[in-house]
Amino acid sequence: MIWVTFFVSAAIVVVAAQKLAQYGDVIAIRTRLGGMFIGTLLLAAATSLPELLTTISAINQTVPDLAAGNIFGSCMFNMFMLGVLDLVVRRGRILRVVLRNHAISGGLAVLLGSLSVFFILAKLPWAVGWIGLDSLTLIAVYVGGVWLLNSNNPGISAEAELDAGQAGLPSLTWSIAGFLVATGVLVVVTPWLVSSSKGIAEATGISTGFVGAALVAIVTSLPELVTTIAAARIGAFDLAIGNLFGSNCFNIFALGLTDFFYTQGTFLADIDSTMTLAAVLGVTLTALGLFGNVARIERRLLFIEVDALLIFVLYGLGMWLLYTRGLMA
C-alpha cells in the first residue's frame, strides 16, 4: 500500500507540476521577460515548487533529512539532465550555443550550494527569532543574484509578445488561474508523497536522507526534465539551460525558506552532517555544467560531450555512495 500511495501521488505531482511549468512559461512571455530570465527565474521556480512543498511537508512530518535529501538530490538530478540534453539534442552542442550569461546563474547555484554545505557543517547558533541567520543569508544571496540576473536580462520585445498571442497561447488571466489551481493540487498531494516516502524508508531500512535524494528528488525533478527537453526540442536552448541552473538556485533558496516552517530550532544546524555528501555532489555537478557553458571545449567521445560524460559518471558514483551511506544509516 505504501508503494501504491507513492506512485499515485508521484504521478499526480508530475502532471500538476507540468501544468504549473506551462502556465508559468506563458505568464513570463505575457509579461515580456527574456528567454534566459524566464528559464532561470520563473520557469525554474514553477518547476521547483514541488521540491519546496515536499520539503515543507517533510518538516511538518519531522523528517528533516528527507527534506534536505530532496533538495540536494534534486540539484544533482538537474545537472544529470544536462547530460541527457546532450543525448537528446543531436544537431548542436547545447552548452556551446547558449548565452554566456548563464555563467551568472550557474555561478550563483555553486555559491548557494557551497554556502549551504558550510552552514550545515558549521552549526551556527545565531538566529532572528526562530529563523537561523544562515537561512536568512541564503535567502539574501538568492535575492541579490536574481537582481543581478534581472539587470543582465535583455527582455522580450512587444513584437515577440504579439507573436506569442498569434501562436494561440492562453491569456495572462487564464494562465494565472491555471497556475494557482496546479499549485493547490501540489499543496494537497505532496504530504502523501512525503508520508509514503517515509514509510518506504522505514520498511526497507534505508535512511530517509537517501530516499529523499533518490526517490523523492527524482520524482519532484521530473517536471524539470519534461520541460527542459521540450524546450530543447524546439530550439529554446537558453530556456532549457536557464531552467536547470535556475532550479538549483531556487532549491537552495527553498532550503533557507523552509526554516520559516521549522520551529524545533535552526533548520540547517539540525540537518545531519552526512547529508553534506549530497550537497557537495550537487555543487560539483553544477560546477561541471558551468565549466561546460564557459569553456566551450569542442570535444566529443563518440556521441557525447566530455563534460556531459563526466556529469553522468559523477552522478552515478555519487548515487552509489549515497546508497551505501543510506544502508549504513
Buried (B, 14 or more C-beta within 10 A) or exposed (E): EBEEBBEBBBEBBBBBBBBBBBBBBBBBBBEEBBBBBBBBBBBBBBBBBBBBBBBBBBBEBEBBBBBBBBBBBBBBBBBBBBBBBBEBBEEEBBBBBBBEBBBBBBBBBBBBBBBBBBBBBEBBEEBEEBBBBBBBBBBEBBEEBBEBBBEEBEEBEEEBBEEBEEEEBBEBEEBBEBBEEBBEBBBEBBBBBBBBBBBBBEEEEBBBBBBBBBBBBBBBBBBBBBBBBBBBEEEBBBBBBBBBBBBBBBBBBBBBBBBBBBEEBBBBBBBBEBBBBBBBBBBBBBBBBBBBBBEBBEEEEEEBBEBBBBBBEBBEEBBEEBBEBBEEB
